Amino acid sequence: MLQKFDFEKMPVVEIVNEIMVDAAKRGASDIHFDPLPEYMKVRIRIDGLLINYAEIPNTIKKNLITRIKIIAGMNITETRLPQDGAIKASLQNVNLDLRVSSIPTSEGEKMVIRILDYSMSLSGLENLGFSDKNFHKVLKMISVPNGIILVTGATGTGKSTTVYAVLQKLNREETNIITVEDPIEMDIEGINQIQVNSEIGLTFAAALRSILRQDPDIIMVGEIRDAETAKIAVRASITGHIVLSTLHTNNSLNTIERLLDMEVERYLLASSLTGIISQKLARKLCEKCRISRKTNQYEKDLFKKILNQDIDEVYIGEGCEECGNGYKGRIAIHEVLLINQEIRDAISEGISKENLREMVYKADVNTLLQDGLEKVAKGLTTFEEVLKLIELEDDDRVYGEYDLKTAIDYTNLTHQTEINESKTDIFNDINDVNENTLNQNIPTNTDNNINENVNSMNNHQNDNEPASEPIPIIFDEIDNVSI
């Protein structure tokens, strides 16, 4: 339902404030202002999905964009070039930390406001949704005296949240921590944070070189974006420093391959890489309206093969006033890899991708699929959510010949199948009652009439019911699946 504003009476300042505060209260990660010929459409992203929020009339569209630019420190006269800005404010007892981006389009300037929320980082590393096994791996990872630790995932998967939580854990009086970021997303007391400024030559690589002369114990690089930064970060980690950074890769194996593609020397990567934390975000089931359903045969087989568990029930969201669609919030799914000597030797020797894959997934690592299914079994998210997040090409050892979309479609049939089976049982019961009644009240020497009457009643009974279609069997078995 669209948010209503009294555009004739409310000043633009108040409208902008209300949109930002309300979006933050709803847990939105982004606010989109999309220019259209008739009006400006406002959408907010909640739990990874964009939803319509409001419609701004063209009469105040320009003033609204100008207001946002002013408080974000952007040039209000420049409409032909992309711009970036930031807003830090406290409105209606809500602390806002926002990043603003504008781009020119054929219909006018489009603006996106990113809402930064690092309450999870402040709550502690132990509250980020790691399983006990993965949490202890992370603790072991960050306790080493030197090496590079990478947090990987797509944009908006909580990488910065995890990195900041690790920094909070390592932030001690006797430790000198320096970060290089673009932008600085969270101010942390006791940590020296450097803002990259490419216009004056302060790039990630340039800042890293200078940091090494500042006697650091721990270095955090906001993101490894190029080969030069990757090489300097790796070299820094083998000279007695812990280096934390992020990378846009899907899983542990992809991360190793990406660093090698950046022409990081194999022997340096093998000796410096300590661990990789890969993560994705799945929508979390609303605790108030989730209901259980039976698992279908494909799900049973997959749980058995991947987790070695017999799971007869999982949860789905019905939707309620609290959530609207059965989901509320998001939960992280992790793959945590501690680099062992066998993997180091494999990287150094340049073995094939297939052999490296085999070594990585034999190294006591819970894959994203395994961690996701564990959270499905606990009722934290749904089977469909996990399958949508897992890239087929990254886990073809699990899916084998089965297409990912087919797997998702199959699981979506489950709930409808149960409804159809329930309806069939009801109809069968009614038919049994009808037949018994007829057999009791009609003489047995009129069998033909009985059959005609029963068929007539059954046909009449089902006049208003849709014909049940058989549910196709998509998978016979999944014996090719292996952990």
FENVENSUL-V301432 format. One record per pair of residues at least 6 apart in sequence whose ideal C-beta (glycine too) atoms are under 6 Angstrom apart, sorted by the first residue. I is the first residue (numbers start at 0). J is the second residue. If there is no record, write none. Layout:
BEGIN
i=I j=J
i=I j=J
END
This chain:
BEGIN
i=1 j=53
i=2 j=52
i=2 j=53
i=4 j=14
i=6 j=56
i=6 j=59
i=11 j=59
i=11 j=62
i=11 j=63
i=11 j=66
i=15 j=66
i=16 j=90
i=20 j=90
i=20 j=91
i=20 j=93
i=22 j=30
i=22 j=43
i=23 j=93
i=23 j=114
i=26 j=45
i=27 j=43
i=27 j=44
i=27 j=45
i=27 j=114
i=28 j=44
i=28 j=114
i=29 j=44
i=29 j=111
i=29 j=113
i=30 j=43
i=30 j=112
i=31 j=42
i=31 j=111
i=32 j=39
i=32 j=41
i=32 j=110
i=33 j=40
i=33 j=109
i=34 j=106
i=34 j=107
i=38 j=54
i=38 j=56
i=38 j=57
i=39 j=55
i=39 j=60
i=41 j=52
i=41 j=53
i=42 j=49
i=42 j=51
i=42 j=52
i=43 j=52
i=46 j=282
i=46 j=326
i=46 j=329
i=55 j=63
i=64 j=108
i=65 j=75
i=68 j=75
i=70 j=86
i=71 j=84
i=71 j=86
i=71 j=99
i=72 j=84
i=73 j=82
i=73 j=84
i=78 j=108
i=79 j=103
i=81 j=102
i=82 j=101
i=83 j=100
i=84 j=99
i=85 j=98
i=86 j=97
i=87 j=96
i=88 j=95
i=96 j=115
i=97 j=112
i=97 j=114
i=98 j=113
i=99 j=112
i=100 j=111
i=101 j=108
i=101 j=110
i=102 j=109
i=115 j=184
i=117 j=163
i=117 j=185
i=119 j=160
i=120 j=160
i=120 j=163
i=120 j=164
i=124 j=164
i=124 j=168
i=127 j=164
i=127 j=331
i=128 j=330
i=128 j=331
i=129 j=333
i=133 j=333
i=133 j=335
i=136 j=335
i=136 j=337
i=140 j=148
i=140 j=273
i=140 j=274
i=141 j=165
i=143 j=273
i=145 j=236
i=145 j=239
i=145 j=240
i=145 j=241
i=146 j=236
i=146 j=271
i=146 j=273
i=147 j=233
i=147 j=236
i=147 j=242
i=147 j=271
i=147 j=272
i=148 j=243
i=148 j=273
i=148 j=274
i=149 j=244
i=149 j=246
i=149 j=254
i=149 j=275
i=150 j=158
i=150 j=161
i=150 j=162
i=150 j=245
i=150 j=276
i=151 j=246
i=151 j=248
i=151 j=254
i=151 j=277
i=152 j=158
i=152 j=278
i=156 j=278
i=156 j=279
i=156 j=280
i=157 j=280
i=157 j=331
i=158 j=245
i=159 j=184
i=162 j=243
i=163 j=185
i=169 j=217
i=170 j=189
i=174 j=216
i=175 j=215
i=175 j=216
i=176 j=190
i=176 j=217
i=177 j=191
i=177 j=210
i=177 j=215
i=177 j=218
i=178 j=192
i=178 j=219
i=179 j=193
i=179 j=203
i=179 j=206
i=179 j=220
i=180 j=221
i=181 j=195
i=181 j=221
i=183 j=192
i=183 j=194
i=193 j=206
i=195 j=201
i=195 j=203
i=203 j=228
i=204 j=227
i=204 j=228
i=204 j=231
i=207 j=231
i=210 j=218
i=211 j=235
i=215 j=240
i=217 j=241
i=218 j=235
i=218 j=240
i=218 j=242
i=219 j=243
i=220 j=232
i=220 j=244
i=222 j=245
i=223 j=229
i=223 j=244
i=223 j=246
i=226 j=261
i=226 j=262
i=229 j=261
i=229 j=263
i=230 j=263
i=232 j=242
i=232 j=244
i=233 j=263
i=233 j=267
i=233 j=271
i=235 j=242
i=236 j=242
i=236 j=271
i=237 j=270
i=237 j=271
i=246 j=254
i=248 j=254
i=248 j=257
i=249 j=390
i=249 j=393
i=250 j=277
i=250 j=334
i=250 j=393
i=251 j=275
i=251 j=277
i=251 j=334
i=251 j=336
i=251 j=359
i=252 j=356
i=252 j=359
i=254 j=275
i=258 j=268
i=265 j=346
i=265 j=347
i=266 j=347
i=268 j=346
i=269 j=343
i=269 j=346
i=269 j=347
i=272 j=338
i=274 j=337
i=275 j=336
i=276 j=335
i=277 j=334
i=278 j=331
i=278 j=333
i=279 j=332
i=279 j=388
i=280 j=329
i=280 j=331
i=281 j=330
i=281 j=332
i=281 j=380
i=281 j=384
i=281 j=388
i=282 j=326
i=282 j=329
i=282 j=384
i=283 j=328
i=283 j=329
i=283 j=330
i=283 j=380
i=284 j=314
i=284 j=316
i=284 j=380
i=285 j=316
i=285 j=322
i=285 j=325
i=285 j=327
i=287 j=319
i=287 j=321
i=288 j=316
i=288 j=317
i=288 j=319
i=289 j=314
i=289 j=316
i=290 j=317
i=291 j=312
i=291 j=314
i=292 j=315
i=292 j=414
i=294 j=310
i=294 j=311
i=294 j=313
i=295 j=413
i=297 j=409
i=297 j=474
i=298 j=382
i=300 j=477
i=302 j=308
i=302 j=310
i=304 j=480
i=305 j=369
i=305 j=372
i=306 j=372
i=310 j=376
i=313 j=375
i=313 j=382
i=314 j=378
i=315 j=381
i=316 j=325
i=316 j=326
i=317 j=325
i=318 j=324
i=318 j=325
i=330 j=379
i=330 j=380
i=332 j=367
i=332 j=370
i=332 j=371
i=333 j=370
i=334 j=366
i=334 j=367
i=336 j=364
i=339 j=362
i=341 j=358
i=342 j=358
i=342 j=362
i=345 j=355
i=345 j=358
i=367 j=389
i=368 j=389
i=368 j=394
i=368 j=397
i=371 j=385
i=374 j=380
i=375 j=382
i=375 j=385
i=382 j=410
i=383 j=407
i=383 j=410
i=386 j=406
i=386 j=407
i=391 j=398
i=391 j=403
i=397 j=480
i=399 j=479
i=405 j=473
i=409 j=473
i=412 j=470
i=416 j=470
i=419 j=467
i=430 j=457
i=433 j=456
i=434 j=453
i=437 j=449
i=441 j=449
END
